[in-house]
Amino acid sequence: MVVRGTETVGLAAYQVLFAHSSEGVLFCTQEGRITAANPAACAMLDMTSEAICALGRDGLVDQEDPRWGIAVAERERTGSAVGVARLRRSDGRFMEIEMTALQFRDEGGTTQTCCILRDLSGRMAIERELEELSARLLQLSRGDELTGFQNRRGLIATGTQLLQFADREGAAVHALFLNVGNVQQLNERLGHQAGDAALQAVARALSVTFRKNDVMARIGGTQFLVLTAHLEESECAAMTGRIREHLGAPATREFVGAPVEVRCGWTTRQGGEQTSLEDLMARSDWAMLESRDVRQASFGLFKDSRG
């Protein structure tokens, strides 16, 4: 093999570089036969040099990976190529590697290819970890830690998607605005843990009443909003009743330490309407404020009072 500069540093220097490089190095013929593999390539693929040479290029690469064809075409066209693709390890699993390929002519005039390999598994693991962290941070930015519901930011994202779905389906969207009226009194009488428990109890009541694909959010300190599609108008009262039933259960009273007062208001965005999410929220809020139905949930018994 003739390498420019060998007369200055000597061929032995390049042999040392080949043997001790931290990057994998393969030499291949134009037909795809591997003629040499350095120790770093052997460690990367968990094979001996003899095993790598016996496999050859076609046995080593993932034939179903279209990136190989692109890299080979680029190398044939320009004499070099840089890309990412998959190589087979000794256990049959494929690994992602970054490859730099360069064609040259040896001292006999035969065209060969030098391939430098870099293991991307560590970098990809870090990238996956960063992606998971970003997704977690996004979830936290859109979520309410106390109830596990979405917050106002999350509501805007998922609520908009639900309205777009309803527009495509021509479906009505019902919005329930719910306010917990006695959180402050619970905080003052029993401590902040009681107020938090009341909010958690309401979140649980909404979770067991509505479907998983409905949008549920805590949009303020004591305020909740639920968006649901494909709900019959007649079902709204029944669902409100189920919420009250849950809040009035003895287990809920024991959990909170006192009754939970809630006020509810429903509004509907009919199929074909172009009401925005913000306007729908405002309409349901107004419906709740107009409602005289403030109920104190205690052991399944409710008494009406003006709010």
C-alpha positions as CSV (number, residue, x, y, z in Angstrom):
1,M,0.0,0.0,0.0
2,V,1.3,3.4,-1.0
3,V,0.5,6.3,1.4
4,R,1.5,9.9,0.7
5,G,4.1,10.9,3.2
6,T,5.5,7.5,4.0
7,E,8.9,8.6,2.8
8,T,8.8,11.1,5.7
9,V,7.5,9.2,8.6
10,G,7.9,5.6,7.3
11,L,5.4,2.9,6.7
12,A,5.8,1.6,10.2
13,A,4.2,4.7,11.6
14,Y,1.1,4.0,9.6
15,Q,1.1,0.4,10.8
16,V,1.2,1.7,14.4
17,L,-1.7,4.1,13.7
18,F,-3.7,1.2,12.2
19,A,-3.1,-1.1,15.1
20,H,-3.6,1.4,17.9
21,S,-6.3,3.7,16.6
22,S,-9.4,4.1,18.8
23,E,-11.5,4.1,15.7
24,G,-12.3,1.0,13.7
25,V,-10.5,0.7,10.4
26,L,-11.4,-1.8,7.6
27,F,-9.7,-2.2,4.2
28,C,-11.9,-3.5,1.4
29,T,-11.5,-4.4,-2.2
30,Q,-13.8,-2.9,-4.9
31,E,-15.7,-6.2,-5.0
32,G,-16.5,-6.0,-1.2
33,R,-13.9,-8.4,0.1
34,I,-12.4,-7.2,3.5
35,T,-8.7,-7.6,3.5
36,A,-7.8,-6.2,7.0
37,A,-9.6,-5.1,10.2
38,N,-7.8,-3.3,13.0
39,P,-8.2,-4.2,16.7
40,A,-10.6,-1.3,17.3
41,A,-12.9,-2.7,14.6
42,C,-12.7,-6.2,16.0
43,A,-13.6,-4.9,19.5
44,M,-16.5,-2.8,18.1
45,L,-18.0,-5.8,16.2
46,D,-16.9,-8.4,18.8
47,M,-15.2,-10.5,16.1
48,T,-11.7,-11.5,15.2
49,S,-10.1,-10.0,12.2
50,E,-10.3,-13.4,10.4
51,A,-14.1,-13.6,11.1
52,I,-14.6,-10.1,9.7
53,C,-12.6,-10.8,6.6
54,A,-14.5,-14.1,6.1
55,L,-17.9,-12.3,6.3
56,G,-16.9,-9.6,3.8
57,R,-18.7,-6.4,3.2
58,D,-22.0,-8.1,2.2
59,G,-22.1,-10.3,5.2
60,L,-21.2,-7.5,7.6
61,V,-23.7,-4.7,6.5
62,D,-27.4,-4.7,7.0
63,Q,-28.7,-5.3,3.5
64,E,-32.1,-3.8,4.4
65,D,-30.6,-0.5,5.4
66,P,-31.1,1.8,2.4
67,R,-28.3,4.1,3.7
68,W,-25.7,1.7,2.5
69,G,-26.8,2.0,-1.1
70,I,-26.6,5.8,-0.8
71,A,-23.1,5.6,0.7
72,V,-21.8,3.2,-1.9
73,A,-23.2,5.3,-4.7
74,E,-21.6,8.4,-3.3
75,R,-18.3,6.7,-2.9
76,E,-18.4,5.4,-6.5
77,R,-19.3,8.9,-7.8
78,T,-16.8,11.0,-5.7
79,G,-14.3,8.5,-4.3
80,S,-15.4,9.1,-0.7
81,A,-18.5,9.0,1.4
82,V,-19.6,9.8,5.0
83,G,-22.7,8.5,6.5
84,V,-24.5,6.5,9.2
85,A,-25.7,2.9,8.8
86,R,-25.9,-0.5,10.5
87,L,-23.2,-3.2,10.9
88,R,-23.7,-6.8,12.2
89,R,-22.0,-7.8,15.4
90,S,-21.0,-11.4,16.3
91,D,-24.2,-12.0,18.1
92,G,-26.3,-11.1,15.0
93,R,-27.5,-7.8,16.4
94,F,-27.0,-4.7,14.3
95,M,-25.3,-1.5,15.6
96,E,-25.4,2.0,14.3
97,I,-22.0,3.2,13.1
98,E,-20.7,6.4,11.5
99,M,-18.5,5.5,8.5
100,T,-16.0,7.5,6.5
101,A,-15.0,5.7,3.3
102,L,-12.2,6.7,1.0
103,Q,-11.0,5.0,-2.2
104,F,-7.3,4.8,-3.1
105,R,-5.0,2.7,-5.3
106,D,-2.5,0.4,-3.8
107,E,1.1,0.0,-5.1
108,G,-0.2,-2.5,-7.6
109,G,-2.8,-0.1,-9.0
110,T,-5.8,-1.9,-7.5
111,T,-8.6,0.2,-6.2
112,Q,-9.3,-0.4,-2.5
113,T,-11.4,1.4,0.1
114,C,-10.4,2.5,3.6
115,C,-13.4,2.6,6.0
116,I,-13.1,4.4,9.3
117,L,-15.8,3.3,11.8
118,R,-17.1,5.2,14.8
119,D,-19.4,3.5,17.3
120,L,-22.5,5.6,17.8
121,S,-24.2,3.5,20.5
122,G,-22.9,5.7,23.3
123,R,-23.9,8.9,21.6
124,M,-27.3,7.5,20.7
125,A,-27.9,6.4,24.3
126,I,-27.1,10.0,25.4
127,E,-29.4,11.4,22.7
128,R,-32.2,9.0,23.8
129,E,-31.7,10.1,27.4
130,L,-31.9,13.7,26.4
131,E,-35.0,13.1,24.3
132,E,-36.6,11.4,27.3
133,L,-35.6,14.2,29.5
134,S,-37.0,16.8,27.1
135,A,-40.2,14.8,26.9
136,R,-40.4,14.7,30.7
137,L,-39.7,18.4,31.0
138,L,-42.4,19.1,28.4
139,Q,-44.8,16.9,30.3
140,L,-44.0,18.7,33.6
141,S,-44.5,22.1,31.9
142,R,-47.9,21.0,30.7
143,G,-49.0,19.1,33.8
144,D,-50.3,19.8,37.2
145,E,-48.2,18.0,39.9
146,L,-50.9,17.9,42.5
147,T,-53.7,16.2,40.5
148,G,-51.8,14.7,37.6
149,F,-54.1,16.6,35.2
150,Q,-52.9,18.9,32.5
151,N,-52.4,22.5,33.3
152,R,-53.6,25.5,31.2
153,R,-50.7,25.1,28.8
154,G,-51.3,21.4,28.3
155,L,-55.0,22.1,27.8
156,I,-54.3,24.6,25.0
157,A,-52.2,21.9,23.2
158,T,-54.5,18.9,23.6
159,G,-57.8,20.9,23.7
160,T,-56.9,22.4,20.3
161,Q,-56.3,18.9,18.9
162,L,-59.6,17.7,20.2
163,L,-61.5,20.6,18.6
164,Q,-59.7,19.9,15.3
165,F,-60.7,16.2,15.6
166,A,-64.3,17.3,16.2
167,D,-64.2,19.6,13.2
168,R,-63.2,16.7,11.0
169,E,-65.9,14.5,12.4
170,G,-68.6,17.2,12.5
171,A,-69.0,16.3,16.2
172,A,-70.2,18.4,19.1
173,V,-67.8,19.2,21.9
174,H,-69.1,19.5,25.5
175,A,-67.2,21.5,28.1
176,L,-67.6,21.2,31.8
177,F,-66.3,24.0,34.0
178,L,-66.0,23.0,37.7
179,N,-64.9,25.1,40.6
180,V,-64.2,23.9,44.1
181,G,-65.8,26.5,46.4
182,N,-64.5,25.7,49.8
183,V,-60.8,25.1,49.4
184,Q,-59.9,28.2,51.3
185,Q,-62.1,27.3,54.2
186,L,-60.6,23.8,54.3
187,N,-57.1,25.3,54.4
188,E,-58.1,27.6,57.2
189,R,-59.9,25.0,59.3
190,L,-57.9,21.8,58.6
191,G,-54.7,22.9,57.0
192,H,-53.5,23.0,53.4
193,Q,-53.4,19.2,53.2
194,A,-57.2,19.2,53.4
195,G,-57.5,21.7,50.5
196,D,-55.1,19.7,48.4
197,A,-57.0,16.6,49.2
198,A,-60.2,18.2,48.0
199,L,-58.6,19.1,44.7
200,Q,-57.3,15.5,44.4
201,A,-60.7,14.1,45.2
202,V,-62.3,16.2,42.5
203,A,-59.6,15.1,40.0
204,R,-60.3,11.5,40.9
205,A,-64.1,12.0,40.5
206,L,-63.5,13.5,37.0
207,S,-61.2,10.6,36.1
208,V,-63.7,7.9,37.0
209,T,-66.5,9.8,35.3
210,F,-65.0,10.7,31.9
211,R,-63.2,8.6,29.3
212,K,-59.4,8.4,29.0
213,N,-59.4,10.2,25.6
214,D,-61.4,13.2,27.1
215,V,-59.3,16.2,27.9
216,M,-59.1,17.0,31.7
217,A,-57.2,19.9,33.1
218,R,-56.8,22.0,36.2
219,I,-56.7,25.5,34.8
220,G,-56.6,27.5,38.0
221,G,-56.1,27.1,41.7
222,T,-59.6,25.6,42.3
223,Q,-60.9,25.4,38.7
224,F,-61.1,22.4,36.4
225,L,-62.2,22.0,32.7
226,V,-63.2,18.9,30.9
227,L,-63.6,18.7,27.1
228,T,-65.4,15.7,25.6
229,A,-66.6,14.8,22.1
230,H,-69.4,12.5,21.0
231,L,-71.5,13.1,24.2
232,E,-75.2,13.2,24.1
233,E,-76.8,16.3,25.6
234,S,-78.9,14.2,27.9
235,E,-75.7,12.6,29.4
236,C,-74.4,15.8,30.9
237,A,-76.7,15.7,33.9
238,A,-75.9,12.1,34.5
239,M,-72.2,12.7,34.4
240,T,-72.5,15.6,36.9
241,G,-74.4,13.2,39.1
242,R,-71.6,10.7,39.0
243,I,-69.1,13.4,40.0
244,R,-71.3,14.3,43.0
245,E,-71.8,10.7,43.9
246,H,-68.0,10.1,44.0
247,L,-67.4,13.3,46.1
248,G,-70.2,12.3,48.4
249,A,-68.9,8.9,49.2
250,P,-67.8,8.1,52.7
251,A,-64.3,7.3,51.5
252,T,-63.9,10.7,49.9
253,R,-65.2,12.5,53.1
254,E,-62.6,10.5,55.1
255,F,-59.9,11.3,52.7
256,V,-60.6,15.1,52.7
257,G,-61.8,15.4,56.3
258,A,-64.8,17.5,55.4
259,P,-67.4,17.9,52.6
260,V,-66.3,19.2,49.2
261,E,-68.4,22.1,47.7
262,V,-68.4,22.3,43.9
263,R,-70.2,24.3,41.3
264,C,-70.5,23.0,37.7
265,G,-71.4,24.6,34.4
266,W,-71.8,22.9,31.0
267,T,-71.6,24.5,27.5
268,T,-71.7,22.9,24.0
269,R,-69.8,23.7,20.8
270,Q,-72.1,22.2,18.1
271,G,-70.6,20.4,15.1
272,G,-69.7,23.0,12.5
273,E,-69.2,25.8,14.9
274,Q,-65.9,27.7,14.8
275,T,-65.8,28.6,18.5
276,S,-62.2,28.8,19.7
277,L,-60.9,27.0,22.7
278,E,-60.6,30.3,24.6
279,D,-64.2,31.2,23.8
280,L,-65.4,27.8,24.8
281,M,-63.6,28.1,28.1
282,A,-65.2,31.5,28.7
283,R,-68.7,30.2,27.9
284,S,-68.4,27.2,30.2
285,D,-67.0,29.5,33.0
286,W,-70.0,31.8,32.5
287,A,-72.4,28.8,32.6
288,M,-70.8,27.8,35.9
289,L,-71.2,31.3,37.4
290,E,-74.8,31.5,36.3
291,S,-75.5,28.1,37.9
292,R,-77.2,28.2,41.3
293,D,-76.3,24.6,41.9
294,V,-73.6,24.7,44.6
295,R,-73.5,21.4,46.2
296,Q,-72.0,20.1,49.4
297,A,-70.9,16.6,48.9
298,S,-71.1,14.6,52.1
299,F,-71.8,10.9,52.5
300,G,-73.9,10.8,49.2
301,L,-76.3,13.5,50.5
302,F,-76.4,16.9,48.7
303,K,-78.1,20.1,49.8
304,D,-78.6,23.1,47.6
305,S,-77.5,26.5,48.6
306,R,-77.0,29.8,46.7
307,G,-73.5,30.7,45.8
